[in-house]
Structure formats: C-alpha cells, structure tokens
Amino acid sequence: MQTVIKENANGGKGRVVVKHILDEKELNGKCKMFAEVTIAPGCSLGYHEHHNESETYYIIKGQGEYNDNGALRPVTVGDKTFTPNGQGHGIENTGDTDLIFMALIIFD
C-alpha cells in the first residue's frame, strides 16, 4: 500500500494523508482510487469538482464539516457522502481527533 502526504490538498488547510488500499493494476481500470484518508484536527481537503467520475466518502473515525456543492453539513462515524459527475465537494476536520474516511472514486 502506498501512502501519500498532501500539503494544502485542493487548496485546503494543512496535511491530508492518503493510504491507497488498491494500486492501479488492482483497480483494473474500473476505479481511479480506493483509499483511507486521514485529516488531522483543523486541517481540510479543499473544495474540488469531479468530471467523468464520482466519489463516495464513508466516515470511520472523527467528525467534520462536509461541503456538498456549497451546502455545508456535519459528518461523523457511519455517515456517507456521494459526489456525482460534474459536482464538487470538500471536507474539514472540525473535531479534536483525526478524521478518517474511506474514499472511492469510480469512473463514469
């Protein structure tokens, strides 16, 4: 598994750690990414749009504020989000522990 550290990811604050669960060969051209994402308290993954793909987050630890095309809502353990093709999103850790979620990007 490859781990990538992104500073100010998509214009966000601080550091985001992405642990890729499957590599490109294992994704078999069906998906762009299947990963565990960790965002430290006070950090964020900036707002970004998806084109020709969709993305789902499944929150497994912590809490945050999810930006769904400009509509903000809280997320916590057990919540899922879905961003379809042509739409955008971002997420910020609003808690005092790491925010950890699974991220799946599927090609449309």
MARVEX-924742 format. One line per field, with one value per atom (N, C-alpha, C, O): x, y, z; residue in one letter; atom name; residue number from 1. Coordinates in steps of 0.02 Angstrom, whole numbers, plus 50000, padded with zeros to 5 digits. Layout:
# residues N
east: c(X|...)
north: c(Y|...)
up: c(Z|...)
rest: c(A|...)
atom: c(CA|...)
nr: c(NUM|...)
# end
This chain:
# residues 108
east: c(50042|50000|50044|50091|50028|50066|50030|49970|50069|50043|50071|50131|50026|50044|50023|49966|50068|50052|50044|50088|49985|49970|49964|49924|50004|50000|49951|49955|49906|49857|49821|49815|49797|49764|49704|49659|49703|49648|49635|49578|49687|49679|49657|49641|49655|49635|49690|49743|49676|49723|49761|49732|49826|49865|49877|49882|49881|49904|49848|49808|49846|49800|49843|49887|49829|49866|49820|49766|49842|49803|49840|49895|49808|49837|49798|49740|49829|49797|49792|49842|49730|49718|49731|49761|49710|49722|49765|49757|49810|49851|49816|49763|49847|49816|49799|49745|49844|49830|49771|49729|49768|49713|49646|49593|49647|49586|49559|49501|49602|49583|49545|49501|49563|49532|49460|49428|49434|49364|49357|49305|49409|49407|49472|49523|49467|49526|49562|49624|49522|49553|49508|49447|49540|49509|49560|49613|49545|49595|49565|49506|49608|49592|49624|49683|49583|49607|49604|49554|49659|49663|49676|49722|49633|49640|49646|49602|49700|49712|49665|49637|49655|49613|49635|49694|49586|49600|49621|49631|49629|49651|49591|49538|49601|49546|49570|49628|49524|49532|49488|49427|49519|49483|49431|49432|49385|49331|49360|49405|49333|49354|49297|49252|49299|49246|49270|49330|49223|49237|49206|49148|49245|49222|49237|49293|49185|49189|49204|49231|49185|49194|49149|49124|49138|49100|49141|49184|49128|49166|49120|49073|49134|49098|49148|49203|49127|49165|49123|49062|49157|49124|49165|49223|49135|49171|49179|49131|49243|49255|49282|49283|49303|49326|49322|49337|49303|49304|49241|49189|49248|49192|49218|49276|49175|49196|49137|49079|49154|49104|49114|49168|49062|49065|49034|48979|49069|49044|49018|49057|48952|48919|48893|48837|48936|48918|48897|48850|48931|48917|48871|48867|48835|48793|48835|48860|48842|48883|48840|48784|48868|48833|48884|48938|48867|48912|48913|48862|48971|48977|49013|49056|48996|49027|49028|49006|49052|49060|48996|48942|49002|48946|48912|48871|48928|48898|48933|48991|48895|48924|48905|48854|48947|48934|48940|48973|48908|48914|48917|48874|48968|48976|48974|49021|48920|48914|48956|48981|48962|48996|48972|48912|49019|49003|48989|48975|48992|48979|49044|49095|49042|49102|49090|49033|49146|49143|49210|49260|49209|49269|49250|49192|49300|49286|49339|49398|49316|49361|49352|49296|49407|49405|49387|49426|49329|49307|49314|49295|49339|49346|49415|49457|49427|49492|49532|49584|49508|49545|49547|49513|49588|49591|49522|49483|49509|49451|49476|49521|49447|49469|49409|49356|49418|49364|49393|49450|49350|49367|49343|49288|49383|49365|49368|49416|49314|49310|49291|49238|49334|49319|49308|49352|49248|49228|49223|49193|49251|49244|49172|49140|49146|49078|49081|49029)
north: c(49941|50000|50062|50068|50107|50170|50224|50232|50261|50317|50382|50388|50430|50494|50549|50548|50595|50653|50713|50730|50745|50804|50865|50866|50916|50979|51025|51031|51056|51103|51072|51104|51010|50973|51011|51029|51022|51059|51127|51150|51159|51224|51221|51273|51162|51154|51175|51198|51166|51185|51124|51071|51132|51080|51019|51023|50963|50900|50848|50842|50812|50757|50696|50700|50640|50578|50530|50514|50506|50460|50394|50389|50341|50274|50235|50217|50224|50189|50114|50081|50089|50019|49974|49920|49996|49959|50001|50062|49968|50005|50006|49977|50039|50047|49980|49973|49932|49866|49832|49803|49836|49805|49839|49807|49903|49939|49920|49932|49891|49862|49909|49888|49973|50022|50038|50076|50012|50024|50084|50118|50096|50150|50190|50167|50251|50294|50286|50289|50275|50272|50235|50243|50195|50166|50176|50144|50219|50238|50255|50271|50252|50277|50346|50354|50396|50465|50488|50478|50518|50544|50619|50642|50657|50729|50747|50730|50780|50799|50856|50891|50865|50920|50987|51003|51027|51093|51093|51146|51035|51030|51014|50995|51021|51009|50987|50998|50957|50941|50991|50991|51035|51091|51070|51015|51116|51104|51091|51126|51040|51022|50987|50960|50988|50958|50893|50883|50849|50786|50786|50805|50765|50762|50692|50668|50661|50592|50540|50487|50557|50512|50534|50591|50490|50507|50484|50439|50515|50496|50488|50527|50437|50423|50423|50397|50454|50450|50410|50416|50369|50334|50350|50329|50385|50409|50352|50321|50339|50284|50308|50270|50372|50399|50475|50505|50505|50577|50612|50580|50677|50718|50775|50795|50799|50853|50891|50878|50938|50977|50963|50975|50938|50919|50974|50998|50994|51044|51008|50981|51007|50973|51027|51050|51047|51099|51164|51197|51182|51243|51235|51280|51180|51166|51129|51075|51159|51130|51088|51107|51030|50987|50948|50932|50933|50894|50821|50794|50788|50716|50685|50717|50623|50587|50512|50492|50472|50400|50368|50378|50330|50296|50334|50306|50398|50438|50423|50404|50432|50426|50488|50520|50504|50560|50533|50482|50567|50548|50611|50655|50615|50671|50644|50611|50658|50632|50672|50726|50645|50677|50749|50762|50795|50865|50905|50965|50875|50909|50915|50886|50953|50964|50954|50951|50948|50938|50954|50963|50958|50966|50944|50933|50937|50915|50943|50948|50963|50991|50952|50935|50940|50908|50962|51008|50955|51004|50976|51010|50916|50884|50893|50930|50857|50861|50797|50788|50750|50690|50685|50723|50639|50631|50615|50578|50642|50623|50572|50587|50512|50459|50434|50420|50428|50402|50362|50371|50319|50283|50324|50352|50328|50365|50319|50282|50320|50279|50324|50355|50326|50363|50313|50273|50316|50271|50310|50364|50283|50315|50309|50257|50362|50361|50344|50340)
up: c(50000|50000|50000|50039|49956|49951|49992|49988|50031|50070|50041|50030|50029|50000|50049|50073|50064|50106|50061|50022|50067|50026|50070|50117|50056|50092|50055|49994|50092|50064|50004|49951|50011|49957|49931|49969|49866|49832|49865|49867|49889|49921|49993|50023|50022|50092|50140|50119|50204|50257|50283|50293|50293|50325|50282|50220|50315|50284|50281|50328|50225|50215|50198|50155|50231|50219|50182|50207|50124|50083|50079|50052|50107|50104|50051|50061|49994|49938|49955|49964|49959|49976|49917|49924|49857|49796|49749|49746|49712|49664|49596|49588|49547|49482|49449|49420|49454|49425|49458|49425|49524|49561|49547|49551|49532|49516|49447|49432|49405|49341|49294|49257|49297|49252|49269|49232|49323|49343|49389|49389|49427|49477|49473|49449|49496|49499|49566|49570|49620|49686|49736|49735|49778|49838|49893|49892|49942|49990|50058|50063|50109|50175|50180|50167|50199|50202|50275|50310|50298|50366|50364|50331|50400|50404|50478|50518|50497|50566|50587|50544|50652|50676|50646|50643|50625|50597|50525|50495|50496|50426|50381|50405|50315|50269|50200|50182|50164|50094|50058|50065|50019|49989|49938|49911|49925|49877|49808|49786|49775|49707|49671|49703|49605|49565|49533|49523|49519|49485|49416|49407|49367|49297|49270|49273|49242|49216|49270|49256|49332|49388|49445|49445|49493|49553|49613|49608|49671|49731|49791|49801|49831|49893|49950|49945|50007|50069|50119|50120|50159|50214|50277|50282|50324|50383|50434|50454|50453|50500|50568|50616|50572|50636|50634|50583|50690|50696|50671|50661|50662|50639|50596|50602|50554|50510|50481|50498|50438|50402|50328|50301|50296|50226|50184|50198|50131|50084|50022|49982|50015|49959|49911|49917|49863|49815|49849|49827|49903|49939|49999|50040|50004|50061|50114|50100|50172|50225|50272|50289|50292|50340|50381|50356|50443|50485|50463|50439|50472|50460|50519|50551|50534|50589|50572|50517|50617|50606|50580|50608|50524|50495|50439|50402|50431|50378|50311|50309|50257|50190|50151|50164|50103|50057|49986|49974|49939|49869|49827|49832|49785|49739|49668|49646|49632|49564|49514|49529|49454|49399|49390|49389|49383|49370|49433|49428|49491|49554|49594|49576|49649|49689|49763|49787|49799|49872|49904|49870|49970|50011|50082|50096|50125|50193|50240|50223|50300|50351|50416|50434|50450|50516|50567|50578|50598|50649|50720|50768|50726|50791|50821|50795|50877|50910|50903|50935|50860|50842|50766|50731|50740|50667|50638|50669|50580|50540|50489|50450|50489|50444|50405|50433|50340|50298|50240|50220|50213|50152|50093|50095|50042|49981|49921|49911|49882|49822|49763|49764|49712|49651|49595|49579|49566|49512|49447|49446|49393|49328|49303|49311|49274|49246|49172|49139)
rest: c(M|M|M|M|Q|Q|Q|Q|T|T|T|T|V|V|V|V|I|I|I|I|K|K|K|K|E|E|E|E|N|N|N|N|A|A|A|A|N|N|N|N|G|G|G|G|G|G|G|G|K|K|K|K|G|G|G|G|R|R|R|R|V|V|V|V|V|V|V|V|V|V|V|V|K|K|K|K|H|H|H|H|I|I|I|I|L|L|L|L|D|D|D|D|E|E|E|E|K|K|K|K|E|E|E|E|L|L|L|L|N|N|N|N|G|G|G|G|K|K|K|K|C|C|C|C|K|K|K|K|M|M|M|M|F|F|F|F|A|A|A|A|E|E|E|E|V|V|V|V|T|T|T|T|I|I|I|I|A|A|A|A|P|P|P|P|G|G|G|G|C|C|C|C|S|S|S|S|L|L|L|L|G|G|G|G|Y|Y|Y|Y|H|H|H|H|E|E|E|E|H|H|H|H|H|H|H|H|N|N|N|N|E|E|E|E|S|S|S|S|E|E|E|E|T|T|T|T|Y|Y|Y|Y|Y|Y|Y|Y|I|I|I|I|I|I|I|I|K|K|K|K|G|G|G|G|Q|Q|Q|Q|G|G|G|G|E|E|E|E|Y|Y|Y|Y|N|N|N|N|D|D|D|D|N|N|N|N|G|G|G|G|A|A|A|A|L|L|L|L|R|R|R|R|P|P|P|P|V|V|V|V|T|T|T|T|V|V|V|V|G|G|G|G|D|D|D|D|K|K|K|K|T|T|T|T|F|F|F|F|T|T|T|T|P|P|P|P|N|N|N|N|G|G|G|G|Q|Q|Q|Q|G|G|G|G|H|H|H|H|G|G|G|G|I|I|I|I|E|E|E|E|N|N|N|N|T|T|T|T|G|G|G|G|D|D|D|D|T|T|T|T|D|D|D|D|L|L|L|L|I|I|I|I|F|F|F|F|M|M|M|M|A|A|A|A|L|L|L|L|I|I|I|I|I|I|I|I|F|F|F|F|D|D|D|D)
atom: c(N|CA|C|O|N|CA|C|O|N|CA|C|O|N|CA|C|O|N|CA|C|O|N|CA|C|O|N|CA|C|O|N|CA|C|O|N|CA|C|O|N|CA|C|O|N|CA|C|O|N|CA|C|O|N|CA|C|O|N|CA|C|O|N|CA|C|O|N|CA|C|O|N|CA|C|O|N|CA|C|O|N|CA|C|O|N|CA|C|O|N|CA|C|O|N|CA|C|O|N|CA|C|O|N|CA|C|O|N|CA|C|O|N|CA|C|O|N|CA|C|O|N|CA|C|O|N|CA|C|O|N|CA|C|O|N|CA|C|O|N|CA|C|O|N|CA|C|O|N|CA|C|O|N|CA|C|O|N|CA|C|O|N|CA|C|O|N|CA|C|O|N|CA|C|O|N|CA|C|O|N|CA|C|O|N|CA|C|O|N|CA|C|O|N|CA|C|O|N|CA|C|O|N|CA|C|O|N|CA|C|O|N|CA|C|O|N|CA|C|O|N|CA|C|O|N|CA|C|O|N|CA|C|O|N|CA|C|O|N|CA|C|O|N|CA|C|O|N|CA|C|O|N|CA|C|O|N|CA|C|O|N|CA|C|O|N|CA|C|O|N|CA|C|O|N|CA|C|O|N|CA|C|O|N|CA|C|O|N|CA|C|O|N|CA|C|O|N|CA|C|O|N|CA|C|O|N|CA|C|O|N|CA|C|O|N|CA|C|O|N|CA|C|O|N|CA|C|O|N|CA|C|O|N|CA|C|O|N|CA|C|O|N|CA|C|O|N|CA|C|O|N|CA|C|O|N|CA|C|O|N|CA|C|O|N|CA|C|O|N|CA|C|O|N|CA|C|O|N|CA|C|O|N|CA|C|O|N|CA|C|O|N|CA|C|O|N|CA|C|O|N|CA|C|O|N|CA|C|O|N|CA|C|O|N|CA|C|O|N|CA|C|O|N|CA|C|O|N|CA|C|O|N|CA|C|O|N|CA|C|O|N|CA|C|O|N|CA|C|O|N|CA|C|O|N|CA|C|O|N|CA|C|O|N|CA|C|O|N|CA|C|O|N|CA|C|O|N|CA|C|O|N|CA|C|O)
nr: c(1|1|1|1|2|2|2|2|3|3|3|3|4|4|4|4|5|5|5|5|6|6|6|6|7|7|7|7|8|8|8|8|9|9|9|9|10|10|10|10|11|11|11|11|12|12|12|12|13|13|13|13|14|14|14|14|15|15|15|15|16|16|16|16|17|17|17|17|18|18|18|18|19|19|19|19|20|20|20|20|21|21|21|21|22|22|22|22|23|23|23|23|24|24|24|24|25|25|25|25|26|26|26|26|27|27|27|27|28|28|28|28|29|29|29|29|30|30|30|30|31|31|31|31|32|32|32|32|33|33|33|33|34|34|34|34|35|35|35|35|36|36|36|36|37|37|37|37|38|38|38|38|39|39|39|39|40|40|40|40|41|41|41|41|42|42|42|42|43|43|43|43|44|44|44|44|45|45|45|45|46|46|46|46|47|47|47|47|48|48|48|48|49|49|49|49|50|50|50|50|51|51|51|51|52|52|52|52|53|53|53|53|54|54|54|54|55|55|55|55|56|56|56|56|57|57|57|57|58|58|58|58|59|59|59|59|60|60|60|60|61|61|61|61|62|62|62|62|63|63|63|63|64|64|64|64|65|65|65|65|66|66|66|66|67|67|67|67|68|68|68|68|69|69|69|69|70|70|70|70|71|71|71|71|72|72|72|72|73|73|73|73|74|74|74|74|75|75|75|75|76|76|76|76|77|77|77|77|78|78|78|78|79|79|79|79|80|80|80|80|81|81|81|81|82|82|82|82|83|83|83|83|84|84|84|84|85|85|85|85|86|86|86|86|87|87|87|87|88|88|88|88|89|89|89|89|90|90|90|90|91|91|91|91|92|92|92|92|93|93|93|93|94|94|94|94|95|95|95|95|96|96|96|96|97|97|97|97|98|98|98|98|99|99|99|99|100|100|100|100|101|101|101|101|102|102|102|102|103|103|103|103|104|104|104|104|105|105|105|105|106|106|106|106|107|107|107|107|108|108|108|108)
# end
